[in-house]
Amino acid sequence: MSRLSVKDRMARSIARRKGEVVLRADFKAMGSPSQISRAIKALIEAGKIVRLGYGI
């Protein structure tokens, strides 16, 4: 059984959510900050998520 990448785990987590807004803090247990950043960027480029703004 292959391990899922950080991006795949994040995409799966987002798909399971009932809400529509996710924060970086929601994924901090899935990898390092740089891994999370790369995965978010990849999900945005793939059109799976949309960045609404910067910061809170």
C-alpha positions in Angstrom: 0.0 0.0 0.0 1.5 3.3 -1.0 1.5 6.3 1.3 -0.5 9.4 0.2 1.4 12.6 -0.5 0.7 15.7 1.6 -1.2 17.1 -1.3 -3.3 14.0 -1.7 -4.0 13.9 2.1 -5.0 17.6 2.0 -7.3 17.1 -1.0 -9.0 14.2 0.7 -9.4 16.2 3.9 -10.9 19.2 2.0 -13.3 16.9 0.1 -14.6 15.4 3.4 -15.4 18.8 5.0 -18.8 20.2 5.2 -17.6 23.8 5.4 -16.1 25.7 2.5 -13.2 27.6 4.1 -10.0 26.0 5.2 -7.0 27.5 6.9 -3.3 26.5 6.9 -3.6 25.6 10.5 -6.1 22.8 9.6 -3.2 21.0 7.9 -0.3 21.6 10.2 -0.2 18.0 11.4 0.1 16.7 7.8 3.6 18.0 7.1 6.2 20.8 7.4 5.2 24.4 6.6 7.1 24.2 3.3 5.3 21.0 2.4 1.9 22.5 3.2 2.8 25.6 1.1 3.8 23.5 -1.9 0.6 21.4 -1.6 -1.6 24.5 -1.3 0.0 26.0 -4.4 -0.4 22.7 -6.3 -4.1 22.5 -5.3 -4.7 26.1 -6.4 -3.0 25.5 -9.8 -5.0 22.4 -10.3 -8.2 24.3 -9.7 -9.2 22.3 -6.7 -9.2 25.2 -4.3 -9.4 29.0 -4.7 -7.4 31.5 -2.6 -9.8 34.1 -1.2 -7.2 36.3 0.5 -3.9 36.5 2.4 -3.7 36.3 6.1 -6.6 36.4 8.6 
